[in-house]
Amino acid sequence: MGHKEINSGDNESWLQPYIDSPEKQKQLYKKTLIIVIMSQIFGGAGLAAGITVGALLAQEMLGTDSVTGVPTALFTLGSAGAALLVGRLSQRYGRRFGLSAGFLTGGIGAIGVIISALMSSIVLLFISLFIYGAGSATNLQARYAGTDLAKSNQRAKAVSMAMVSTTFGAVAGPNLVEVMGDFSKFLGIPALAGPFILAAAAYILAGLVLLFYLRPDPLLVAKAISNLKNKAGNRQSEQSIELLPKNKRGIFAGASVMILTQFVMTAIMTMTPIHMGHHGHDLQAVGLVIGFHVGAMYFPSLITGSLVDRVGRAFMAVTSAITLLASGALAAFGPADSMTVLIRALVLLGLGWNFGLISGTAILVDSTSFDNRAKTQGTVDVWIALSGALGGGISGLIVANSSYAILSIAGALLSLLLIPIIIWADINKQQKLEEAS
């Protein structure tokens, strides 16, 4: 279903039932959510299974610890590049094509990792890990698909449902590492390449689910309906000119919320295991703290989505900043040998990120039109990926030259920048105008 096809005269008769019937729009919205949730469960498994052992596989192949950070860097760079491409493909050809292409590319990357392990080729491994990053970018981009046909008071909940479903796969993936390792040895493949068998299958299944079942394409349908209504003299066309400056502010604000929360969360999370090791905590304790943190990142999503839709994007974005402030303060000033304090700090860190990603996504969707929505979303997700890479990268330098406490305080104070940005963008007014349009 190409871009030209959706705008053809023949197709307008096919679109007419969606234009005339809010009930059909509602049915397509619900169907889209179900398909996105299915793909996200597979996508989460593909993401988690592979990144769990990427560094270990590079270490085993080269016999040195010096390159263990390279897989994560390549994975992140690949994710950033893919976010841009998936966004542009989705804008031109629809979510179905953009998202399925991204997941299938991630699956090809995972297959390349398996082949590199069989061939003991570190060059192929690094190239494959870069390509494998496309799956991560697509996993994040898929959260937007559920919002295309959602009403303004449903968008955050649609995002949160995609995030919750990702969690199921993300939790299952690492727990299958040993099983997949045994399976790969049975096939004559190095054990550490086993999780990438799961990753390849999961990403390819996610791509195929979207390719075959995400039709009619929600973005193309929503865009065509909007265009036809505007041609008919719908008042929204007049408002679009008036709201353009505000929309630019909204795009900046939504992007800033997601980028800053990603930066702060990644920086503090990355150095927490090192900090704990320096204060006598064992690997089991580290795993427990990080487990609570990851749970706080995703499991509250359904509640968060409802809150963002009901109490407002601005309120939840400011709540994100305050929650990250509390997390940084607790991590900096709490006793380093207290597991209770560390768990609370990292749970607050995960919650702050969750509030920021869902409210920021909703602000971004509210502030874009169908003519630039997917392209803008892809560009913003590039910066989210790069901010996470930067946060993780410089956190070690900050701690090495100061302390974990200084890092935590810096992150806490940086998160407060969100408050003046939200006030400047006047998000509450924007949301009311969007609901009225």
C-alpha positions in Angstrom: 0.0 0.0 0.0 2.2 2.8 -1.2 2.0 6.6 -0.6 0.5 7.3 -4.0 -2.1 4.6 -3.6 -3.5 6.2 -0.5 -4.0 9.5 -2.3 -5.6 8.1 -5.4 -9.2 8.7 -6.4 -9.9 5.0 -6.3 -8.8 4.8 -2.8 -11.0 7.7 -1.5 -14.1 5.5 -1.8 -12.3 2.9 0.4 -11.4 5.6 2.9 -14.9 7.1 3.0 -16.2 4.6 5.6 -13.4 5.7 8.0 -14.2 9.4 7.3 -17.9 8.9 7.9 -17.8 6.4 10.8 -16.2 7.2 14.1 -17.0 3.6 15.0 -14.8 2.3 12.2 -12.0 4.6 13.3 -12.3 3.3 16.8 -12.2 -0.3 15.6 -9.1 0.3 13.5 -7.5 2.1 16.5 -8.1 -0.9 18.7 -6.8 -3.3 16.1 -3.7 -1.2 15.7 -3.0 -1.4 19.4 -3.3 -5.2 19.4 -0.9 -5.6 16.5 1.6 -3.1 18.0 1.4 -5.0 21.4 2.1 -8.3 19.6 5.1 -6.9 17.8 6.4 -5.3 20.9 6.4 -8.5 22.9 8.6 -10.1 20.2 10.7 -7.0 19.8 11.4 -6.8 23.5 12.7 -10.4 23.5 14.9 -9.6 20.5 16.3 -6.5 22.1 17.1 -8.0 25.6 18.3 -11.4 24.5 21.0 -10.0 22.2 22.4 -7.1 24.3 22.7 -9.3 27.3 25.7 -11.2 25.8 27.0 -8.8 23.1 30.0 -7.6 25.1 30.8 -11.2 26.4 30.8 -12.5 22.8 33.3 -9.8 21.7 35.4 -10.6 24.7 35.4 -14.3 24.0 36.3 -13.8 20.3 39.2 -11.4 21.0 40.3 -12.7 24.4 40.5 -9.2 25.9 38.4 -6.9 28.0 39.5 -3.8 26.0 36.7 -4.1 23.4 33.8 -4.9 25.7 32.4 -1.4 25.3 32.5 -1.5 21.5 29.3 -3.6 21.1 27.2 -1.2 23.1 28.6 1.8 21.2 28.0 0.1 17.8 24.5 -1.0 18.9 23.7 2.6 20.0 25.0 4.2 16.8 23.1 1.7 14.7 20.0 2.4 16.7 20.3 6.2 16.2 20.8 5.8 12.4 17.9 3.4 12.1 15.6 5.7 14.1 16.1 8.4 11.4 15.5 6.0 8.5 12.5 4.3 10.1 10.9 7.7 10.8 11.4 8.8 7.2 10.2 5.5 5.7 7.1 5.7 7.9 6.4 9.3 6.9 6.5 8.4 3.2 5.1 4.9 3.1 3.3 4.4 6.5 4.0 2.7 9.8 3.6 -0.8 8.4 6.4 -0.5 5.9 8.8 1.6 8.2 8.4 -0.6 11.3 8.5 -3.9 9.5 11.6 -2.9 7.6 13.3 -1.8 10.8 12.5 -5.1 12.7 13.5 -7.3 9.7 16.8 -5.3 9.4 17.5 -6.0 13.1 16.8 -9.7 12.5 19.3 -9.7 9.7 21.9 -8.1 12.0 21.3 -10.8 14.6 21.8 -13.5 11.9 25.1 -11.7 11.0 26.2 -12.0 14.6 25.6 -15.8 14.6 27.6 -16.1 11.3 30.4 -14.0 12.7 30.7 -16.3 15.7 30.8 -19.4 13.4 33.5 -17.7 11.3 35.3 -16.1 14.3 35.2 -12.8 12.4 35.3 -9.8 14.7 34.8 -7.4 11.7 31.6 -9.1 10.8 30.6 -9.1 14.4 30.9 -5.4 14.7 29.1 -4.7 11.4 26.3 -7.0 12.4 25.9 -5.4 15.8 25.6 -2.0 14.1 22.8 -3.4 11.9 21.2 -5.2 14.9 20.7 -1.8 16.5 17.9 -1.2 14.0 15.7 -3.5 16.1 16.1 -1.4 19.2 15.2 1.8 17.3 12.2 0.2 15.8 11.1 -1.1 19.2 11.1 2.5 20.4 9.4 3.9 17.3 6.6 1.4 17.5 5.2 3.3 20.5 4.0 6.0 18.1 1.9 3.8 15.9 -0.8 3.4 18.4 -1.2 7.2 18.6 -2.0 7.9 15.0 -5.8 7.2 15.3 -6.0 7.9 19.0 -7.9 10.9 20.3 -5.8 13.5 22.2 -7.0 12.1 25.5 -6.0 8.5 24.5 -2.5 9.1 23.2 -0.4 8.7 26.3 -2.3 5.5 27.2 -1.6 4.1 23.7 2.1 4.8 24.2 2.1 3.2 27.7 0.4 0.0 26.4 3.3 -0.4 23.9 5.9 0.1 26.6 4.2 -2.4 28.9 4.1 -5.1 26.2 7.8 -4.5 25.5 8.5 -5.4 29.1 7.2 -9.0 28.7 9.7 -9.8 26.0 12.5 -7.8 27.7 12.0 -9.9 30.9 11.8 -13.2 29.1 14.8 -12.6 26.8 17.6 -12.6 29.4 16.0 -15.6 31.3 16.4 -17.6 28.1 20.1 -17.0 27.7 21.2 -20.3 29.2 18.5 -22.3 27.3 19.5 -20.6 24.0 23.2 -21.3 24.8 22.5 -25.0 25.2 20.5 -25.0 22.0 23.2 -23.3 20.0 25.8 -25.7 21.3 23.6 -28.5 20.1 23.6 -26.9 16.7 27.4 -26.5 16.8 27.3 -22.7 17.3 29.2 -21.0 20.1 27.1 -20.7 23.2 27.2 -17.0 23.5 25.7 -16.6 20.0 22.7 -18.6 21.2 20.7 -15.5 22.4 21.1 -14.0 19.0 19.2 -17.0 17.5 16.3 -15.9 19.7 16.9 -12.2 18.8 16.8 -13.0 15.0 13.6 -15.1 15.3 11.9 -12.5 17.6 12.8 -9.5 15.4 11.8 -11.2 12.2 8.5 -12.3 13.8 7.8 -8.8 15.0 8.5 -7.5 11.5 6.2 -10.1 9.8 3.4 -9.4 12.3 3.5 -5.7 11.3 3.9 -6.4 7.6 1.0 -8.8 7.3 -1.5 -7.4 9.9 -0.9 -3.7 10.3 -3.4 -2.9 7.6 -5.0 -0.6 6.9 -2.0 1.4 7.8 -3.0 3.7 10.8 -0.7 6.6 9.8 -1.8 6.7 6.1 -5.5 6.4 7.1 -5.2 9.1 9.6 -3.3 11.4 7.3 -5.8 10.8 4.4 -8.8 11.5 6.7 -7.1 14.7 7.9 -6.3 15.9 4.4 -9.8 15.2 3.1 -11.4 17.0 6.0 -9.1 20.0 5.5 -10.0 20.1 1.8 -13.7 20.2 2.8 -13.0 23.3 4.8 -12.6 21.8 8.3 -11.7 24.6 10.8 -8.6 22.7 11.7 -6.9 23.9 8.5 -7.3 27.5 9.7 -6.0 26.7 13.2 -2.9 25.0 11.8 -1.5 28.3 10.6 -2.3 30.1 13.9 -0.7 27.3 16.0 2.5 26.8 14.0 4.8 28.8 16.4 3.3 27.0 19.4 3.7 23.7 17.7 7.4 24.4 17.2 7.7 25.1 20.9 5.8 21.9 21.7 8.1 19.8 19.5 11.1 21.4 21.3 9.6 20.8 24.7 8.5 17.2 24.0 12.0 16.4 22.6 13.7 18.1 25.5 11.7 16.1 28.1 12.6 12.8 26.5 16.3 13.6 25.7 17.1 15.1 29.2 15.4 12.2 31.1 17.2 9.7 28.9 20.5 11.4 29.6 20.1 11.6 33.3 18.7 8.1 33.7 21.4 6.5 31.6 24.3 8.4 33.3 23.2 7.5 36.9 22.2 3.9 36.0 25.4 3.2 34.2 27.6 4.0 37.2 25.4 2.5 39.9 26.9 -1.0 39.6 30.4 0.4 39.8 29.5 2.5 42.8 27.9 -0.5 44.5 31.0 -2.7 43.8 33.2 -0.1 45.5 31.1 -0.3 48.6 31.1 -4.1 49.0 27.9 -5.1 47.3 28.1 -8.4 45.3 26.7 -9.2 41.9 23.4 -10.5 43.3 22.8 -7.2 45.1 23.6 -5.3 41.9 21.2 -7.4 39.9 18.5 -6.8 42.5 18.9 -3.0 42.4 19.0 -2.9 38.6 16.0 -5.3 38.4 13.9 -2.9 40.5 15.1 0.0 38.3 14.1 -1.7 35.1 10.8 -2.7 36.6 10.1 0.9 37.6 11.0 2.0 34.0 8.2 0.0 32.4 5.7 -1.6 34.7 4.0 1.7 35.8 3.4 2.6 32.2 -0.4 1.9 32.1 -1.0 4.1 35.1 1.4 6.7 33.8 -0.4 6.9 30.5 -3.8 7.4 32.1 -2.3 10.1 34.4 -0.7 12.0 31.4 -4.1 11.9 29.6 -6.1 13.0 32.6 -4.0 15.4 34.6 -2.0 16.8 31.7 1.3 16.5 29.9 2.8 19.5 31.6 2.0 18.2 35.1 3.6 14.8 34.4 6.6 16.3 32.7 7.3 18.5 35.8 6.6 15.5 38.0 9.3 13.7 36.0 11.8 16.4 36.8 10.9 16.4 40.5 11.2 12.6 40.6 14.6 12.6 39.0 15.7 15.3 41.5 14.6 13.1 44.4 16.4 10.1 42.9 19.7 12.0 42.4 19.5 13.5 45.9 18.9 10.1 47.5 21.6 8.5 45.5 24.1 11.2 46.4 23.4 11.7 50.1 22.0 8.3 51.2 24.3 5.7 52.8 26.2 3.8 50.0 26.0 0.6 51.9 22.3 0.6 52.3 20.4 -1.6 49.8 17.1 0.0 50.8 18.4 3.5 49.9 19.9 2.3 46.6 16.7 0.5 45.6 14.6 3.6 46.4 16.9 5.8 44.4 17.0 3.6 41.4 13.2 3.0 41.5 12.7 6.8 41.5 15.2 7.1 38.6 13.2 4.6 36.6 9.9 6.3 37.4 11.2 9.7 36.4 12.3 8.3 33.1 8.9 6.6 32.6 7.0 9.9 33.4 9.3 11.8 31.0 9.2 9.4 28.1 5.4 9.0 28.1 4.6 12.7 28.7 7.2 13.8 26.2 5.9 11.5 23.5 2.4 12.8 24.0 3.6 16.4 23.8 5.5 15.6 20.6 2.4 13.9 19.0 0.2 16.8 20.0 2.6 19.3 18.4 3.0 17.7 15.0 0.8 17.3 12.0 0.4 14.2 9.9 2.6 15.9 7.2 5.7 15.8 9.5 4.8 13.6 12.4 6.7 10.3 11.7 9.7 12.1 10.2 9.9 14.4 13.3 9.5 11.4 15.7 12.3 9.6 14.0 14.6 12.6 14.3 13.8 13.1 18.0 14.5 9.4 18.7 17.9 9.8 17.1 18.7 12.4 19.7 17.2 10.3 22.5 19.6 7.4 21.5 22.6 9.7 21.3 21.8 11.4 24.6 21.7 8.0 26.2 25.1 7.1 24.7 26.5 10.4 25.8 25.2 10.0 29.3 26.6 6.6 29.7 29.9 7.7 28.2 30.6 10.7 30.2 29.3 9.3 33.5 32.5 7.3 34.0 34.6 10.4 33.4 32.7 12.4 35.9 32.9 9.7 38.6 36.6 9.1 37.9 37.4 12.8 38.4 34.9 13.4 41.2 32.5 10.9 42.7 29.2 9.1 42.2 27.6 11.7 44.5 28.6 14.5 42.2 27.3 12.7 39.2 23.9 12.1 40.9 23.6 15.8 42.1 24.5 17.0 38.6 21.9 14.7 37.0 19.3 15.9 39.6 19.9 19.6 38.9 20.0 19.0 35.1 16.5 17.5 35.3 15.2 20.7 36.7 15.7 22.4 33.3 12.6 20.7 32.2 10.4 23.0 34.4 11.2 26.3 32.6 11.0 24.6 29.2 7.5 23.3 30.0 6.4 26.8 31.3 7.9 28.5 28.2 6.2 26.1 25.8 2.8 26.6 27.4 1.9 22.9 27.1 -1.4 23.1 28.9 -2.8 25.7 26.5 -1.6 23.6 23.6 -3.3 20.5 24.9 -6.6 22.3 25.4 -6.4 23.7 21.8 -5.6 20.2 20.5 -8.6 18.7 22.3 -10.9 21.4 21.0 -9.8 21.0 17.4 
